[in-house]
Amino acid sequence: MAKNMARYYQAWELRQQGKKFREIGKIMYISSERARTLVSYINFKIKHQKQRRISNELIELVKKYPNT
């Protein structure tokens, strides 16, 4: 998995744990707006997974959070 996608997944997972975008930004050393963008991208991929291929890593991550 590309390093960049790992950061997307990390931001998404932190959000699923109930963290605010500001907290995610501090943890990942990015702005809260960038954290929101990363999370939104993964949410989009999950929502449209039937229309697009998604990685096995994302499938496994989503399984950890069934309310997504």
N, C-alpha and C positions, 0 to 999 in steps of 0.2 A: 504494500500500500504506500502511496506517495506520502511524504511527510506532510504536505499541505492538507490532504484529506484527513490525516490523523488529527490535525488541529480542528477541523470542522466537526469531527466526531467527538472530540474532547469537549468542545463548546456545547454541543447538543446534549451530551451526557450530563454535563454540569447543570444545564437548564432543566433536565428531567429530574435532577436531584433537588430542584426547588431554588436554585441560586438565581439571583437577579443579574441582569446584564452587567451592571456595575461590578458586582462581585466576580463574575466570569472574567471581565476585563482585567481586574487586578490579579487574578490567579494566572492568567495567560499572558500578561503584560501587553494587552491591546486595549483599544478604546471600547467603551460600552457599545458604541454604534457598530464597530467591527464585530463584536461578539454577537450582536443582534443579526447582522448579516450572515455570519457563519451558521447560526442556528436556523435562520429562515431558509437558507439553501438546503439544509438537510431535511427540514420539514417539507419543503417542496418535493424533494426526491422521494420521500416516504409517501406523500400524498399521490404522486404520479408513478408509483413503482410498477404498476401494471402496464403502463405505456412506455416505460423506459427500463432498461436494465439497471439494476443497482448491485453494488458489490456484496460479496458474501460477508464482509466485515460489518457492513451496515445492517444487513439482515440479522446477524447475530446480536448486534447492539440493540436493535429495535425489540428483539425478543425479550431482552432484560426489562423493558418498560412496556408492558402490555396495554397501558392506557393511552398510548400514543395514537 
